[in-house]
């Protein structure tokens, strides 16, 4: 009877271990992805279209950091005189416009 009990205990332990290995997220999946960041700024360029959100920013740095933290933001166009930050949900083509600074998100 001792061998029988040991066999059942071994089976239960094996089943629990298999469940734990397959159901527990791996250590790799718990790792945080590196945060998204913005490209170098493109002074004198606008990214026309694909606007989904805008706000008055304290400066270009705030515009860039808000976009980098927003999963929907792919690019920005910042109006230098009004400080209006236009967030884009697509990588729209850039157009020359001296009133703007633009940038795109990289590493996302």
C-alpha positions as CSV (number, residue, x, y, z in Angstrom):
1,X,0.0,0.0,0.0
2,X,3.0,2.4,0.7
3,X,4.1,2.1,-3.0
4,X,0.5,2.8,-4.2
5,X,0.3,5.9,-2.0
6,X,3.7,7.1,-3.1
7,X,2.7,6.6,-6.7
8,X,-0.5,8.7,-6.3
9,X,1.5,11.4,-4.4
10,X,4.1,11.4,-7.3
11,X,1.3,11.7,-9.9
12,X,-0.3,14.6,-8.0
13,X,3.0,16.4,-7.6
14,X,3.8,15.9,-11.2
15,X,0.4,17.2,-12.3
16,X,0.7,20.3,-10.1
17,X,4.2,21.0,-11.4
18,X,3.1,20.7,-15.0
19,X,0.1,23.0,-14.4
20,X,2.4,25.5,-12.6
21,X,4.9,25.5,-15.4
22,X,2.3,25.9,-18.2
23,X,-0.1,28.2,-16.5
24,X,2.3,30.6,-14.7
25,X,3.5,33.4,-16.9
26,X,7.2,33.0,-17.7
27,X,9.7,35.4,-16.2
28,X,10.4,36.8,-19.7
29,X,6.7,37.8,-20.2
30,X,6.8,39.7,-17.0
31,X,9.6,41.9,-18.2
32,X,8.6,45.4,-19.1
33,X,9.2,46.5,-22.7
34,X,11.4,49.5,-23.0
35,X,9.3,52.7,-23.0
36,X,8.5,54.2,-26.4
37,X,10.4,57.3,-27.2
38,X,10.2,60.0,-29.7
39,X,12.5,60.7,-32.7
40,X,14.7,63.7,-33.0
41,X,12.5,66.8,-33.5
42,X,12.0,68.1,-37.0
43,X,12.0,71.9,-36.8
44,X,10.2,73.5,-39.6
45,X,7.9,70.6,-40.4
46,X,4.3,69.8,-39.8
47,X,2.7,66.4,-39.8
48,X,-0.6,67.2,-41.5
49,X,-3.7,65.0,-40.8
50,X,-4.4,62.0,-38.5
51,X,-5.2,64.3,-35.5
52,X,-7.0,62.6,-32.7
53,X,-6.2,64.8,-29.7
54,X,-4.8,68.2,-29.1
55,X,-3.9,70.4,-26.1
56,X,-1.9,73.5,-25.2
57,X,1.5,72.3,-23.9
58,X,4.0,74.1,-21.8
59,X,6.5,73.4,-24.5
60,X,7.8,70.8,-27.0
61,X,9.1,68.6,-24.3
62,X,5.7,68.1,-22.8
63,X,4.2,67.4,-26.2
64,X,6.8,64.8,-26.8
65,X,6.5,63.1,-23.4
66,X,2.6,63.0,-23.6
67,X,2.8,61.3,-27.0
68,X,5.5,58.8,-25.9
69,X,3.2,57.8,-22.9
70,X,0.1,57.4,-25.0
71,X,-0.3,54.1,-26.8
72,X,-2.5,55.7,-29.6
73,X,0.0,58.4,-30.4
74,X,2.3,57.8,-33.4
75,X,3.5,61.3,-34.1
76,X,3.1,65.0,-33.0
77,X,3.0,68.4,-34.6
78,X,3.8,71.3,-32.3
79,X,2.8,74.8,-33.2
80,X,5.7,77.0,-31.9
81,X,3.7,80.2,-31.4
82,X,0.4,78.8,-29.9
83,X,2.1,75.8,-28.1
84,X,-0.8,73.7,-29.5
85,X,0.3,70.0,-29.5
86,X,-1.4,68.0,-32.2
87,X,-1.2,64.2,-31.5
88,X,-1.5,61.9,-34.5
89,X,-2.8,58.3,-34.5
90,X,-0.9,57.6,-37.8
91,X,2.5,58.4,-39.3
92,X,1.3,61.2,-41.6
93,X,3.6,62.6,-44.2
94,X,5.6,65.7,-43.1
95,X,5.2,69.0,-44.8
96,X,7.5,72.0,-44.6
97,X,6.0,74.6,-42.3
98,X,8.3,77.0,-40.3
99,X,5.6,77.4,-37.6
100,X,5.8,73.8,-36.5
101,X,8.1,71.2,-35.0
102,X,7.2,67.5,-35.5
103,X,8.4,64.1,-34.4
104,X,7.4,60.5,-34.6
105,X,7.3,57.7,-32.0
106,X,10.0,55.0,-32.3
107,X,10.4,51.8,-30.4
108,X,6.7,51.2,-29.9
